[in-house]
Amino acid sequence: MKIKLAAIITSIVAAGLLFAMYQPGDAAPYYNHDGSVDKNLTKHQIEQLKGKKDWWYYSVKVCANDYTMGIAGVVLKSDMDKQVLGVNKNIPKGECKVYGAVMKAKDSKTLGGDLIEKHEAMQRMLELKKGFGGMSKSQFNQAADEWGMLFHMTGYNPR
């Protein structure tokens, strides 16, 4: 059963990569869960998996419109799931990249996401590192997990 599910997911991801080469016209601006608009992030594809009520293939398109963007990661969210994609890529000005995942969601309208640019990740890592000394054990563990995730995305250890 696990092999069959893995094969299905692999097939869907492969199909998603093939669709990623197709560049549709201007997509609608992307609205985050909080209602903010990110001009560099648009919804690219939302497709419900056949026979799977709460499973969706969801992808976003990241475009470097005004400047070359250093992307540390893309966070895809829904009402039931959260996927953190460690990207660690530079996107040249005027180019776009597509990132996606198979996600669980009760409603496709709840699918959303955020960009984590490299400079934002580095700034957050510095903030976390400065505050490590005065934290309780649970706060420290949570902050260390976040710092580790950001380190894994960027590959940098700010001093």
C-alpha positions in Angstrom: 0.0 0.0 0.0 2.8 2.4 0.9 4.6 1.6 -2.4 1.4 2.3 -4.4 0.9 5.7 -2.6 4.5 6.6 -3.2 4.1 5.8 -6.9 1.0 7.9 -7.1 2.6 10.9 -5.4 5.7 10.5 -7.6 3.6 10.4 -10.7 1.7 13.5 -9.6 4.9 15.4 -8.9 6.3 14.4 -12.3 3.1 15.6 -14.0 3.4 18.8 -12.0 6.9 19.4 -13.3 5.7 18.9 -16.8 3.0 21.4 -16.3 5.5 23.8 -14.7 7.1 24.2 -18.2 3.8 25.7 -19.4 3.8 29.4 -18.7 0.2 30.7 -18.7 -0.6 34.4 -19.0 -0.7 36.8 -16.1 -2.2 35.1 -13.1 -4.2 36.8 -10.5 -2.2 38.3 -7.6 -1.7 35.9 -4.8 -3.6 36.7 -1.6 -2.1 35.2 1.6 -4.3 33.9 4.4 -4.1 37.3 6.1 -5.3 39.1 2.9 -2.0 40.6 2.0 -0.9 40.6 -1.7 2.5 39.4 -2.8 3.3 40.6 -6.3 6.1 38.0 -6.6 3.9 35.0 -5.7 0.9 33.8 -7.7 -1.2 30.6 -7.5 -0.1 28.4 -10.4 -2.1 25.2 -10.3 -4.7 23.7 -7.9 -5.9 20.2 -8.8 -7.7 17.8 -6.6 -6.3 14.2 -6.7 -8.8 11.8 -8.3 -10.4 9.6 -5.7 -8.9 11.5 -2.8 -11.4 13.9 -1.2 -9.1 16.1 0.9 -5.9 15.8 -1.2 -4.7 18.5 -3.7 -1.8 19.2 -5.9 -1.0 22.8 -5.3 1.8 24.9 -6.9 2.8 28.6 -6.8 4.8 30.6 -9.3 7.5 32.9 -7.9 8.6 35.7 -10.3 11.5 38.1 -9.8 9.8 41.1 -11.2 11.8 44.0 -10.0 15.2 42.5 -9.0 17.0 39.2 -8.7 15.5 37.4 -5.8 17.3 35.1 -3.4 14.7 32.6 -2.3 15.4 30.6 0.9 12.1 28.8 0.9 8.4 28.6 0.1 5.8 27.8 2.7 2.6 26.3 1.4 -0.4 26.2 3.8 -3.9 25.0 4.0 -6.5 24.6 6.7 -5.1 21.1 7.4 -1.5 21.1 6.3 1.7 23.1 6.0 4.6 22.2 3.7 8.0 24.1 4.0 10.0 23.8 0.8 13.6 24.6 1.2 14.6 26.2 -2.1 17.9 28.1 -1.7 17.9 29.4 -5.2 18.4 32.7 -6.9 15.8 33.8 -9.5 17.2 36.3 -12.1 15.1 39.4 -12.7 12.4 38.7 -15.2 12.3 34.9 -14.7 9.9 32.7 -12.8 10.0 29.3 -11.0 7.2 27.0 -10.0 7.2 25.2 -6.6 4.5 22.8 -5.5 3.4 19.9 -3.3 0.6 17.4 -2.6 -1.3 18.8 0.3 -4.3 18.0 2.5 -7.1 20.6 2.6 -10.8 20.5 3.2 -11.3 23.4 0.7 -9.1 24.5 -2.1 -9.8 28.2 -1.2 -7.7 27.7 2.0 -4.6 26.9 0.0 -2.0 29.7 0.4 1.6 30.4 0.9 4.5 32.7 1.7 7.9 33.4 0.4 11.0 33.4 2.6 13.7 35.4 0.9 17.3 34.8 1.9 17.8 38.2 3.5 14.6 37.7 5.6 15.9 34.2 6.7 19.3 35.6 7.7 17.7 38.4 9.7 15.4 36.0 11.5 18.4 33.7 12.3 20.3 36.7 13.8 17.3 37.6 15.9 16.9 34.0 17.2 20.6 33.7 17.9 20.6 36.9 20.0 17.7 35.7 22.1 18.8 32.1 22.8 20.3 33.1 26.2 17.1 34.4 27.9 14.7 31.7 26.8 13.0 28.9 28.7 13.8 25.4 27.7 10.6 25.0 25.5 11.1 28.4 23.9 14.7 27.5 23.2 13.7 24.2 21.6 11.2 25.9 19.4 13.6 28.7 18.4 16.4 26.2 17.8 14.1 24.2 15.5 13.2 27.3 13.5 16.9 28.3 13.4 17.8 24.8 12.1 15.1 25.0 9.4 16.4 28.4 8.2 20.0 27.2 8.3 19.0 24.1 6.2 17.2 26.4 3.7 20.1 28.9 3.3 23.2 27.0 4.2 24.5 30.0 6.0 25.4 30.4 9.7 25.3 34.2 10.5 27.8 35.3 13.1 
